[in-house]
Amino acid sequence: MRSAYQLTISGNSHLHLEIYKAMRSGKAIELTISLDNKILKQASLSAEPTSFQQTLENTKNKISLLCKRLNISSQQLAFDDSELSPFKKAIFQILTLKRVLFEVLVPTQWIIVYKQKNASKWNKLIPDPKVFHADTFVVYKDNKYTLFYEELKFEDYHGYLMAAELDIENNELINKKVILKLDHHLSYPNVFEENGTYYMIPECADSHRVDLYECTSFPYQWKKKKTLIEGIQAIDPTPLKTKDGWYLFLTELKKGAECNDELSIYKSSCLFDAPFEKLYEEPVISDVTNARMAGHFIQRDGEILRVSQNCGKYYGQQTNINKVIQIENGYKEQRVETLKPNFGARGFHTFNQDHDLIVGDMEILRFDRQSLKRTLWKNIKRVILFPLPQ
Protein backbone atom coordinates (compact mmCIF):
# COMPACT_ATOMS: atom_id res chain seq x y z
CA MET A 1 0.00 0.00 0.00
CA ARG A 2 1.28 3.44 -0.91
CA SER A 3 2.27 5.52 2.09
CA ALA A 4 0.32 8.66 2.98
CA TYR A 5 1.73 12.09 2.39
CA GLN A 6 2.91 13.51 5.70
CA LEU A 7 2.52 17.13 6.77
CA THR A 8 4.55 18.50 9.64
CA ILE A 9 4.10 21.96 11.12
CA SER A 10 7.33 23.31 12.61
CA GLY A 11 8.51 19.73 13.00
CA ASN A 12 5.32 18.33 14.57
CA SER A 13 1.99 16.97 13.36
CA HIS A 14 -0.55 19.01 15.37
CA LEU A 15 -1.64 22.02 13.31
CA HIS A 16 -3.58 23.98 15.95
CA LEU A 17 -0.94 23.50 18.63
CA GLU A 18 1.89 24.75 16.42
CA ILE A 19 -0.12 27.80 15.32
CA TYR A 20 -0.70 28.81 18.94
CA LYS A 21 3.00 28.29 19.66
CA ALA A 22 3.95 30.52 16.72
CA MET A 23 1.52 33.22 17.86
CA ARG A 24 3.05 33.13 21.33
CA SER A 25 6.72 33.03 20.31
CA GLY A 26 6.67 35.06 17.09
CA LYS A 27 8.42 32.29 15.16
CA ALA A 28 7.45 31.48 11.58
CA ILE A 29 5.14 28.53 10.88
CA GLU A 30 7.20 26.00 8.91
CA LEU A 31 5.35 23.54 6.68
CA THR A 32 6.90 20.38 5.23
CA ILE A 33 5.18 17.82 3.00
CA SER A 34 6.97 14.49 2.64
CA LEU A 35 6.36 11.02 1.25
CA ASP A 36 8.20 7.96 2.55
CA ASN A 37 10.47 10.31 4.57
CA LYS A 38 11.45 12.22 1.41
CA ILE A 39 10.76 15.96 1.55
CA LEU A 40 8.65 17.12 -1.40
CA LYS A 41 7.71 20.72 -0.52
CA GLN A 42 8.63 23.21 2.16
CA ALA A 43 7.30 26.67 2.93
CA SER A 44 6.88 29.07 5.84
CA LEU A 45 4.55 31.90 6.81
CA SER A 46 4.16 34.28 9.71
CA ALA A 47 1.48 34.08 12.38
CA GLU A 48 -1.08 36.84 12.93
CA PRO A 49 -0.52 37.55 16.64
CA THR A 50 -4.05 38.79 17.37
CA SER A 51 -6.12 36.19 15.51
CA PHE A 52 -5.90 32.41 15.65
CA GLN A 53 -8.65 32.04 13.05
CA GLN A 54 -6.87 34.29 10.55
CA THR A 55 -3.61 32.44 11.07
CA LEU A 56 -5.37 29.08 10.68
CA GLU A 57 -7.01 30.25 7.43
CA ASN A 58 -3.70 31.54 6.07
CA THR A 59 -1.96 28.29 6.98
CA LYS A 60 -4.61 26.11 5.37
CA ASN A 61 -4.51 28.25 2.23
CA LYS A 62 -0.74 27.74 2.11
CA ILE A 63 -1.17 23.99 2.57
CA SER A 64 -3.71 23.92 -0.29
CA LEU A 65 -1.31 25.83 -2.53
CA LEU A 66 1.50 23.37 -1.82
CA CYS A 67 -0.83 20.45 -2.52
CA LYS A 68 -1.88 22.02 -5.81
CA ARG A 69 1.77 22.24 -6.84
CA LEU A 70 2.19 18.57 -5.98
CA ASN A 71 -1.03 17.69 -7.82
CA ILE A 72 -2.55 16.12 -4.72
CA SER A 73 -5.47 17.05 -2.46
CA SER A 74 -5.09 18.21 1.12
CA GLN A 75 -7.22 15.19 2.14
CA GLN A 76 -4.25 13.01 1.23
CA LEU A 77 -2.11 14.61 3.95
CA ALA A 78 -1.64 12.89 7.28
CA PHE A 79 -1.57 15.41 10.15
CA ASP A 80 -3.52 16.27 13.30
CA ASP A 81 -6.18 18.94 12.65
CA SER A 82 -8.03 18.50 15.94
CA GLU A 83 -8.89 21.46 18.14
CA LEU A 84 -7.20 22.02 21.47
CA SER A 85 -9.11 21.62 24.69
CA PRO A 86 -10.69 24.81 26.12
CA PHE A 87 -8.12 24.73 28.93
CA LYS A 88 -5.13 24.61 26.57
CA LYS A 89 -6.67 27.35 24.41
CA ALA A 90 -7.04 29.58 27.46
CA ILE A 91 -3.43 28.99 28.48
CA PHE A 92 -2.14 29.96 25.03
CA GLN A 93 -4.39 33.03 24.95
CA ILE A 94 -2.92 34.21 28.23
CA LEU A 95 0.63 33.52 27.06
CA THR A 96 -0.05 35.45 23.85
CA LEU A 97 -1.57 38.45 25.63
CA LYS A 98 1.69 40.42 25.72
CA ARG A 99 2.06 40.32 21.92
CA VAL A 100 -1.63 41.14 21.46
CA LEU A 101 -1.42 44.20 23.69
CA PHE A 102 1.71 45.41 21.91
CA GLU A 103 0.02 45.18 18.50
CA VAL A 104 -3.09 46.94 19.78
CA LEU A 105 -1.70 49.60 22.11
CA VAL A 106 1.83 50.59 21.02
CA PRO A 107 2.15 53.26 18.27
CA THR A 108 4.85 52.68 15.68
CA GLN A 109 6.12 54.73 12.75
CA TRP A 110 8.45 54.00 9.84
CA ILE A 111 11.20 56.59 9.42
CA ILE A 112 14.12 57.18 7.04
CA VAL A 113 17.62 56.46 8.34
CA TYR A 114 21.01 57.04 6.72
CA LYS A 115 24.72 56.82 7.43
CA GLN A 116 28.03 57.30 5.70
CA LYS A 117 29.69 54.17 4.32
CA ASN A 118 31.72 52.38 7.02
CA ALA A 119 30.02 54.41 9.79
CA SER A 120 28.36 52.54 12.62
CA LYS A 121 25.79 55.15 13.68
CA TRP A 122 22.54 55.68 11.78
CA ASN A 123 21.01 59.16 11.52
CA LYS A 124 17.23 59.43 11.92
CA LEU A 125 14.83 61.61 9.94
CA ILE A 126 11.62 61.56 11.96
CA PRO A 127 8.58 62.92 10.07
CA ASP A 128 5.32 64.41 11.31
CA PRO A 129 3.35 61.85 13.38
CA LYS A 130 0.54 61.97 10.81
CA VAL A 131 2.64 60.09 8.22
CA PHE A 132 5.31 57.48 7.86
CA HIS A 133 8.29 57.41 5.48
CA ALA A 134 9.63 54.10 4.18
CA ASP A 135 11.17 52.21 1.25
CA THR A 136 14.10 54.60 0.85
CA PHE A 137 16.21 54.70 -2.34
CA VAL A 138 19.10 57.10 -3.01
CA VAL A 139 20.73 58.64 -6.08
CA TYR A 140 23.97 60.65 -5.96
CA LYS A 141 23.90 63.20 -8.78
CA ASP A 142 25.40 66.69 -9.21
CA ASN A 143 27.13 66.40 -5.82
CA LYS A 144 23.77 65.92 -4.07
CA TYR A 145 21.98 62.98 -2.55
CA THR A 146 18.37 62.68 -3.63
CA LEU A 147 16.16 60.33 -1.63
CA PHE A 148 13.11 58.63 -3.12
CA TYR A 149 10.64 57.19 -0.65
CA GLU A 150 7.06 56.29 0.14
CA GLU A 151 4.96 58.67 2.20
CA LEU A 152 1.76 57.36 3.73
CA LYS A 153 -0.87 59.21 5.75
CA PHE A 154 -2.20 57.17 8.65
CA GLU A 155 -5.69 58.54 8.11
CA ASP A 156 -6.19 56.68 4.82
CA TYR A 157 -3.18 54.32 4.43
CA HIS A 158 -2.83 55.42 0.79
CA GLY A 159 0.86 55.54 -0.16
CA TYR A 160 2.38 57.91 -2.71
CA LEU A 161 5.95 58.60 -3.83
CA MET A 162 8.20 61.49 -2.83
CA ALA A 163 11.61 62.88 -3.75
CA ALA A 164 13.74 65.15 -1.58
CA GLU A 165 17.29 66.37 -1.26
CA LEU A 166 19.18 65.20 1.82
CA ASP A 167 20.80 68.04 3.75
CA ILE A 168 23.36 66.07 5.76
CA GLU A 169 24.77 69.10 7.57
CA ASN A 170 21.37 69.95 9.09
CA ASN A 171 20.05 66.38 9.14
CA GLU A 172 16.88 67.15 7.21
CA LEU A 173 15.09 66.65 3.92
CA ILE A 174 14.68 69.76 1.77
CA ASN A 175 12.87 70.52 -1.47
CA LYS A 176 10.37 67.73 -0.85
CA LYS A 177 7.87 67.07 -3.62
CA VAL A 178 5.36 64.40 -4.58
CA ILE A 179 6.58 62.66 -7.75
CA LEU A 180 3.80 60.10 -8.24
CA LYS A 181 0.33 59.86 -6.71
CA LEU A 182 -2.38 57.67 -8.22
CA ASP A 183 -5.80 56.36 -7.20
CA HIS A 184 -4.20 53.22 -5.77
CA HIS A 185 -1.46 52.57 -3.24
CA LEU A 186 2.17 53.11 -4.31
CA SER A 187 5.40 52.26 -2.55
CA TYR A 188 8.98 51.09 -3.12
CA PRO A 189 10.17 53.78 -5.62
CA ASN A 190 12.94 51.69 -7.16
CA VAL A 191 14.97 54.27 -9.10
CA PHE A 192 17.90 53.16 -11.28
CA GLU A 193 19.97 54.46 -14.19
CA GLU A 194 20.25 52.89 -17.63
CA ASN A 195 22.18 54.49 -20.52
CA GLY A 196 22.24 57.89 -18.84
CA THR A 197 18.50 58.01 -18.11
CA TYR A 198 16.80 57.39 -14.78
CA TYR A 199 13.92 54.94 -14.57
CA MET A 200 11.67 53.80 -11.77
CA ILE A 201 9.74 50.59 -11.13
CA PRO A 202 7.46 51.30 -8.15
CA GLU A 203 5.30 48.81 -6.38
CA CYS A 204 1.74 49.21 -7.68
CA ALA A 205 0.30 45.82 -6.77
CA ASP A 206 -3.25 47.16 -6.49
CA SER A 207 -3.20 47.85 -10.24
CA HIS A 208 -2.35 44.19 -11.00
CA ARG A 209 0.63 45.14 -13.16
CA VAL A 210 4.29 46.19 -13.07
CA ASP A 211 4.95 49.58 -14.66
CA LEU A 212 8.16 51.28 -15.78
CA TYR A 213 8.48 55.07 -15.43
CA GLU A 214 11.02 57.35 -17.12
CA CYS A 215 12.42 60.51 -15.55
CA THR A 216 11.97 63.50 -17.87
CA SER A 217 13.45 66.08 -15.48
CA PHE A 218 15.46 64.80 -12.53
CA PRO A 219 14.30 64.22 -9.88
CA TYR A 220 10.70 65.41 -9.86
CA GLN A 221 9.20 64.78 -13.32
CA TRP A 222 8.24 61.22 -14.30
CA LYS A 223 6.10 59.69 -17.02
CA LYS A 224 4.94 56.14 -17.56
CA LYS A 225 6.98 54.47 -20.29
CA LYS A 226 5.41 51.02 -20.48
CA THR A 227 3.84 48.13 -18.58
CA LEU A 228 6.35 45.34 -18.04
CA ILE A 229 4.02 42.64 -16.66
CA GLU A 230 0.22 42.46 -16.47
CA GLY A 231 -2.15 40.31 -14.46
CA ILE A 232 -0.14 39.89 -11.24
CA GLN A 233 -0.02 41.58 -7.87
CA ALA A 234 3.72 42.13 -7.68
CA ILE A 235 5.30 43.22 -4.41
CA ASP A 236 8.60 45.16 -4.40
CA PRO A 237 9.68 44.37 -8.01
CA THR A 238 13.45 44.76 -8.27
CA PRO A 239 15.40 44.69 -11.56
CA LEU A 240 18.77 43.06 -12.09
CA LYS A 241 20.80 43.49 -15.29
CA THR A 242 23.39 40.85 -16.15
CA LYS A 243 25.13 39.67 -19.31
CA ASP A 244 22.25 37.20 -19.74
CA GLY A 245 19.53 39.87 -19.80
CA TRP A 246 17.16 41.61 -17.39
CA TYR A 247 15.57 39.91 -14.41
CA LEU A 248 12.74 41.09 -12.18
CA PHE A 249 12.68 39.63 -8.67
CA LEU A 250 9.36 40.04 -6.86
CA THR A 251 6.91 38.43 -4.50
CA GLU A 252 3.44 37.65 -5.84
CA LEU A 253 0.33 38.15 -3.77
CA LYS A 254 -2.16 35.32 -4.23
CA LYS A 255 -4.34 33.01 -2.17
CA GLY A 256 -2.01 30.90 -0.09
CA ALA A 257 0.91 33.29 -0.59
CA GLU A 258 0.94 36.54 1.35
CA CYS A 259 3.09 39.39 0.11
CA ASN A 260 6.11 38.32 2.20
CA ASP A 261 6.15 34.59 1.50
CA GLU A 262 7.31 33.63 -2.01
CA LEU A 263 9.99 34.98 -4.34
CA SER A 264 9.48 34.70 -8.12
CA ILE A 265 11.78 35.66 -11.00
CA TYR A 266 10.81 37.06 -14.42
CA LYS A 267 13.24 37.53 -17.31
CA SER A 268 13.49 39.61 -20.48
CA SER A 269 16.21 40.02 -23.08
CA CYS A 270 15.58 43.79 -23.11
CA LEU A 271 14.04 46.15 -20.59
CA PHE A 272 12.18 48.14 -23.22
CA ASP A 273 11.43 45.94 -26.23
CA ALA A 274 10.85 42.38 -25.04
CA PRO A 275 8.27 40.89 -22.68
CA PHE A 276 9.11 39.67 -19.20
CA GLU A 277 8.31 36.00 -18.80
CA LYS A 278 8.38 33.86 -15.70
CA LEU A 279 11.72 32.08 -15.40
CA TYR A 280 10.38 29.33 -13.13
CA GLU A 281 6.78 28.18 -12.82
CA GLU A 282 7.09 27.89 -9.06
CA PRO A 283 8.65 30.39 -6.64
CA VAL A 284 12.38 30.02 -6.10
CA ILE A 285 12.00 30.77 -2.37
CA SER A 286 8.98 29.91 -0.19
CA ASP A 287 10.23 31.29 3.10
CA VAL A 288 8.75 34.26 4.94
CA THR A 289 12.13 34.89 6.61
CA ASN A 290 13.96 35.55 3.33
CA ALA A 291 11.67 35.88 0.30
CA ARG A 292 10.61 39.53 0.00
CA MET A 293 12.94 42.05 -1.65
CA ALA A 294 14.40 44.88 0.43
CA GLY A 295 16.27 47.10 -2.04
CA HIS A 296 18.60 47.20 -5.03
CA PHE A 297 20.88 44.33 -5.86
CA ILE A 298 24.46 45.04 -4.80
CA GLN A 299 27.06 44.21 -7.45
CA ARG A 300 30.68 44.40 -6.34
CA ASP A 301 33.90 42.48 -6.96
CA GLY A 302 32.13 40.20 -9.41
CA GLU A 303 29.50 39.19 -6.85
CA ILE A 304 25.75 39.80 -6.88
CA LEU A 305 24.12 40.32 -3.49
CA ARG A 306 20.35 40.22 -2.95
CA VAL A 307 18.86 42.22 -0.09
CA SER A 308 15.78 40.55 1.40
CA GLN A 309 13.37 40.95 4.28
CA ASN A 310 12.87 38.68 7.25
CA CYS A 311 9.16 38.93 8.09
CA GLY A 312 9.01 35.77 10.19
CA LYS A 313 8.04 37.42 13.46
CA TYR A 314 6.29 40.44 11.94
CA TYR A 315 6.46 42.55 8.80
CA GLY A 316 9.82 44.24 8.27
CA GLN A 317 11.55 42.62 11.23
CA GLN A 318 15.06 42.80 9.74
CA THR A 319 16.96 42.40 6.46
CA ASN A 320 19.31 39.79 5.05
CA ILE A 321 22.18 40.06 2.59
CA ASN A 322 22.35 37.00 0.34
CA LYS A 323 25.06 36.08 -2.16
CA VAL A 324 23.48 35.01 -5.46
CA ILE A 325 25.25 31.86 -6.59
CA GLN A 326 23.09 30.87 -9.56
CA ILE A 327 20.02 32.31 -11.31
CA GLU A 328 19.44 30.07 -14.32
CA ASN A 329 19.02 26.27 -14.17
CA GLY A 330 17.91 26.38 -10.57
CA TYR A 331 18.18 29.47 -8.37
CA LYS A 332 20.72 29.32 -5.54
CA GLU A 333 21.84 31.85 -2.94
CA GLN A 334 23.63 31.90 0.40
CA ARG A 335 23.06 34.14 3.43
CA VAL A 336 26.13 36.24 4.22
CA GLU A 337 24.87 38.91 6.63
CA THR A 338 21.89 39.97 8.74
CA LEU A 339 21.06 43.64 9.33
CA LYS A 340 19.05 44.37 12.46
CA PRO A 341 17.40 47.59 13.65
CA ASN A 342 19.15 49.60 16.35
CA PHE A 343 18.50 52.50 18.78
CA GLY A 344 15.41 50.68 20.04
CA ALA A 345 13.76 50.41 16.63
CA ARG A 346 11.44 47.48 16.00
CA GLY A 347 11.94 46.88 12.28
CA PHE A 348 14.35 47.47 9.40
CA HIS A 349 13.25 46.50 5.90
CA THR A 350 14.98 48.55 3.17
CA PHE A 351 18.71 48.93 2.48
CA ASN A 352 20.23 50.89 -0.44
CA GLN A 353 23.47 52.66 -1.26
CA ASP A 354 24.93 55.11 -3.78
CA HIS A 355 28.39 56.71 -3.72
CA ASP A 356 29.34 56.73 -0.02
CA LEU A 357 25.86 57.00 1.54
CA ILE A 358 23.72 54.13 2.83
CA VAL A 359 19.99 54.67 3.36
CA GLY A 360 17.23 52.58 4.83
CA ASP A 361 14.16 52.74 7.02
CA MET A 362 13.37 51.64 10.54
CA GLU A 363 10.16 51.21 12.50
CA ILE A 364 10.32 53.11 15.78
CA LEU A 365 8.01 53.30 18.78
CA ARG A 366 6.38 56.71 19.08
CA PHE A 367 4.48 57.76 22.21
CA ASP A 368 3.48 61.34 21.49
CA ARG A 369 -0.16 62.27 22.10
CA GLN A 370 -1.15 62.24 18.44
CA SER A 371 0.40 58.82 17.78
CA LEU A 372 -1.24 57.31 20.87
CA LYS A 373 -4.62 58.72 19.89
CA ARG A 374 -4.25 57.46 16.33
CA THR A 375 -3.34 53.93 17.42
CA LEU A 376 -6.06 53.65 20.06
CA TRP A 377 -8.77 55.00 17.79
CA LYS A 378 -7.77 52.68 14.95
CA ASN A 379 -8.02 49.63 17.16
CA ILE A 380 -11.19 50.69 18.96
CA LYS A 381 -12.86 50.96 15.57
CA ARG A 382 -11.41 47.60 14.51
CA VAL A 383 -12.25 45.42 17.50
CA ILE A 384 -14.29 47.56 19.98
CA LEU A 385 -12.66 45.59 22.80
CA PHE A 386 -9.01 44.60 22.82
CA PRO A 387 -9.08 40.97 21.75
CA LEU A 388 -7.46 37.85 22.95
CA PRO A 389 -6.55 35.63 20.01
CA GLN A 390 -9.64 33.69 18.95
Residue, then its C-alpha position, 0 to 999 in steps of 0.5 A: m500500500r502506498s504511504a500517505y503524504q505527511l505534513t509537519i508543522s514546525g517539526n510536529s503533526h498538530l496544526h492547531l498546537e503549532i499555530y498557537k506556539a507561533m503566535r506566542s513566540g513570534k516564530a514562523i510557521e514552517l510547513t513540510i510535506s513528505l512522502d516515505n520520509k522524502i521531503l517534497k515541498q517546504a514553505s513558511l509563513s508568519a502568524e497573525p498575533t491577534s487572531f488564531q482564526q486568521t492564522l489558521e485560514n492563512t496556513k490552510n490556504k498555504i497547505s492547499l497551494l503546496c498540494k496544488r503544486l504537488n497535484i494532490s489534495s489536502q485530504q491526502l495529507a496525514f496530520d492532526d487537525s483537531e482542536l485544542s481543549p478549552f483549557k489549553k486554548a485559554i493557556f495559550q491566549i494568556l501567554t499570547l496576551k503580551r504580543v496582542l497588547f503590543e500590537v493593539l496599544v503601542p504606536t509605531q512609525w516608519i522613518i528614514v535612516y542614513k549613514q556614511k559608508n563604514a560608519s556605525k551610527w545611523n542618523k534618523l529623519i523623523p517625520d510628522p506623526k501623521v505620516f510614515h516614510a519608508d522604502t528609501f532609495v538614493v541617487y547621488k547626482d550633481n554632488k547631491y543625494t536625492l532620496f526617493y521614498e514612500e509617504l503614507k498618511f495614517e488617516d487613509y493608508h494610501g501611499y504615494l511617492m516622494a523625492a527630496e534632497l538630503d541636507i546632511e549638515n542639518n540632518e533634514l530633507i529639503n525641497k520635498k515634492v510628490i513625484l507620483k500619486l495615483d488612485h491606488h497605493l504606491s510604494y517602493p520607488n525603485v529608481f535606477e539608471e540605464n544608458g544615462t537616463y533614470y527609470m523607476i519601477p514602483e510597487c503598484a500591486d493594487s493595479h495588477r501590473v508592473d509599470l516602468y516610469e522614465c524621468t523626464s526632469f530629474p528628480y521630480q518629473w516622471k512619465k509612464k513608459k510602459t507596462l512590463i508585466e500584467g495580471i499579477q499583484a507584484i510586491d517590491p519588483t526589483p530589476l537586475k541586469t546581467k550579461d544574460g539579460w534583465y531579471l525582475f525579482l518580486t513576491e506575488l500576492k495570491k491566495g495561499a501566498e501573502c506578500n512576504d512569502e514567495l519569491s518569483i523571478y521574471k526575465s526579459s532580453c531587453l528592458f524596453d522591447a521584449p516581454f518579461e516572462k516567468l523564469y520558473e513556474e514555481p517560486v524560487i524561495s517559499d520562506v517568509t524569513n527571506a523571500r521579499m525584496a528589500g532594495h537594489f541588488i548590490q554588485r561588487d567584486g564580481e559578486i551579486l548580493r540580494v537584499s531581502q526581508n525577514c518577516g518571520k516574526y512580523y512585517g519588516q523585522q530585519t533584512n538579510i544580505n544573500k550572495v546570489i550563486q546561480i540564477e538560471n538552471g535552478y536558483k541558488e543563494q547563500r546568506v552572508e549577513t543579517l542587518k538588524p534595527n538599532f536605537g530601540a527600533r522594532g523593524f528594518h526593511t529597506f537597504n540601499q546605497d549610492h556613492d558613499l551613503i547608505v539609506g534605509d528605514m526603521e520602525i520606531l516606537r512613538f508615544d506622542r499624544q497624536s500617535l497614541k490617539r491614532t493607534l487607540w482609535k484605529n483599534i477601537k474601531r477595529v475590534i471595539l474591545f481589545p481581543l485575545p486571540q480567537 
